[in-house]
């Protein structure tokens, strides 16, 4: 059973200035007196930022191919004018994302267990099915890396960046104080990002002549679009129920794979 106090309940939130009309005037006065005048020209700060940006090394670099076969494949691709490392970096990015999101759907199951159920909300088997498909996508990306002679255990630069960018979403879903609805908002953000990432990856695979990978990536994208539709529907229904509104009919799609 979830905690009786809800985020939308009126509580002891004193963050707003209106909670203390008398002290607020002193606070405003102090802020005005202590605020330095605006810089007439922000260019010195921007110049420092520019110098740092030009001087530092990137977040990371691509690892060398894991095998001689990989060296040959990368070299042949480069000779054709195709940037193999950009493609591998994108695969690494999605691989890191799918690994994290498989674990986050496990965390979402905990939120579901603690929440009060309502009509139109997620069922355990729905979340488990999405989690399992995310894990299958992870395995697909590992296989893709190996088929191209790359090391799937290496963290590529894009994988590093997506890990940092995802930290806030991870904190939201795993924080015991957040509700299922708040977690679904974070998952919606993630699914929107994930869908776009698979779209870019499938398109690049096709344009690089990697037809088999492009087909498999497209299948993963089709499944991710269903994930997005279902999470969006769960969140919309939850917000309607909490606001005392009649839930709007949504087209969430069937979670079954398009291939089945």
N, C-alpha and C positions, 0 to 999 in steps of 0.2 A: 504494500500500500504506500502510495506516495505521501510526502509530508503535507500536512493540512495547509500550511502557508504557501500561497502561490505567488509567482513573480508580479502578477498584476494586482495583488492585494495592497491596500494602503498600509504602510508600515512606518518605521522610524528612519526613513530616508531624509537626511538633513543636508544633502549636497546642494540644494538650491538656495539661492540668496534670499528668497522670499521667506524662509523659515526664521529669519532674524532681521526684521525691518530696521531696528535701531542700529545694530552692529553693522549692517550692510552698508549704511551710509559712510561709516568710518572706513570700511574696507574699500569702498569705491574711491574715497578721497585719498587713502594711502596708495592705492594702485596708480592713481593719476599722478601723485607727487613722485612716486618711485619709478615711473616709467621714463626711460631716457628718450630724448627726441629721436625720431626715425633717422636712419642714416640717409644723408642726402644722395649718396651714390653707393649702391650695393655692389658695384663692380670689384672692389678689393676682395670681398668675401668670395665672389664668384671666381676671381682670378686664382685664389688659393685652392678652391675646389677643382678648378681646371688643371692646375699644376699637379695636384695629387692624382687626378684621374689619368693624366698622361704618364705619370712616373711609375705607378704601381703595376704589378703583374696581375693577370686575371684571377678570378676565383679558383680556377683550376684549368687543367689541360687534359686532352684526351690520352688515355693509356695506349701503349703500343699494342698491336695485334697480338692475340694470344698464341698464334701459331704461324709457321711459315706460310701455310695456306692463306691465313688472314693477310699477311704482308702482300702476297701476290694479288689477292682480291682487291685490297685497298689501292695498290699501285695501278692495276688495270682500270679501276673506276676513275682514279684521278687522271689517267691519260685520256679518258673520254671527256674530261671536263666536268665530271660529276663529283660533287663534294661528299665523298663517302663518310667522312668524319662528322659532317653535319647530320647526316642520316643516323649514324650510330649514336650521336649525342641525343637526338630526339627519342630514339628507342630507350636509351638509358633514363631519360626523363620520365617516360611513361612507366618504365619498370619500377622506378623509385616510388612513383605515385600509386601504382597498383598495390605494391607491397604495403604501403602505409594505409591505404584505404581498405584493404582486406582486414586489417587489425581494427580500423575504426568502425567497420560494420559489426565486429565482435563487441566493441564498446557500446554501439547503438542497441544491441540486444540487452545490455544491462539497463540502459535507459528505459527500454520497453518493459522490462520486468518490474521496474520501480514505478511506472506510470499507471494512471487509470485508463483503462481501455474505453474506446468509443467507436461507434459505427463509422466505417470508412477509414479508420486508422490502420497502421501497419500490423500485420500478423507476424508471429515469429518465423513461420516458414517462408514468408516473403523476404524478410531481411536475410535469412540464412541463404536463400537462393541467390540473392544479389551478391552476398559475400562470397559464395562459392564461385560465381562467375567472375568476380574480381580476381580471385585466386587463379582461375583458369587463364585469365588475361595475363597475369604475372608469368605463368608458365609459358604462355605463347611468346612473350617478349624475351624470356630467357632462351628459348629455342631459337628465336630470330637472331639474337646476338651470337649464339654459337654457330649458326649456319653461315654467318658472315665472317667467321674467324675471330670474333671479339670475345672478351671476357665479361660475362654478365655480372660478376661479383665486383667489378671495378665501378667506382662512382664517377660518372662523367660530370662535366661542369654544369650542364642543365639539370642533372639529377640533384646536384648539391643545391642549386638555386631553388628548385621546387621543394626540396626538403625544408629550407628556411622559410619559404613562402607559406608552407602548410602548417607551420608550428602553431599559429593562432587557432586554426581550425581543430587541430589535435587537442589543444588545451580546452577548447569549448566542449568538445564531445566527451572528453575524459574527466572533466571537472565534476565531482559528485554533486555540486550545487546547481548545475544546469538541468533544465527540464528536457523531456523528450522533444517538445516543440522547438526549443532553442537549439538542440542538437540537430534537428531536421533542417533548420535554417543553415547551419554550418555545412551539412551534407549536401544541401542544394547548391551552395557556392562551389563545393568540390566537384559535384557532378557537372555543373556548367563548364568548369575549367577542364575536366576530364574529357567531356564530349568534344570540345574544340581541339584538345591535344590529339585525340584519335583521328579527327578529321584531317588535321595537318599531316599526321604520320601516314595515313592511308593514301593521301594525295601525293606525298613525296615518293612513297614506295612505287606507286603507279608510274610517275613521271621518270623515275630512275630505272624503269624496266624490271623492277622486282615484282612481277605479276602475282606470283604465288603468295608472297608476303602481303601484297596489296589486298588480295582477296580475303586473307585471314584477318587483316586489320579492319577491313570493311565489316566483316561479321562481328568483330568486337565492338565497332562503332554502333552497329545496329542494336546490339545488346545494351550498350551504354545509353543510347537514346531512350530505351525502355526504362532503364534505371532512373534517368532524369525525370521522365514523365510520372513514374510512380512516386518518387520522393516529392515532386512538386504537388501531386494530388494529396498526399498524406499531410503535407504542411498546410495547404489551403483548407482542407477539411478541419484540421486541428484548430486553426485560427477562427474559422466560422463557428465551431462548437463553443469555443471559449468566449466569443463575442455574443453568443446567444442567437446566432443567425442560422437560417436554414442552409445547410451545406449545398454549395453549387455543384451540379453534375460535372464531373471532370472525365476526360478521356485519358486514363492512366496507361492503357495498353496492357496486353497480356505479358506477364513476365517470362513466359516460355520463349526459348530461343527461336528466332525467325526460321532457323533451319529445321525445327522440329514440327 
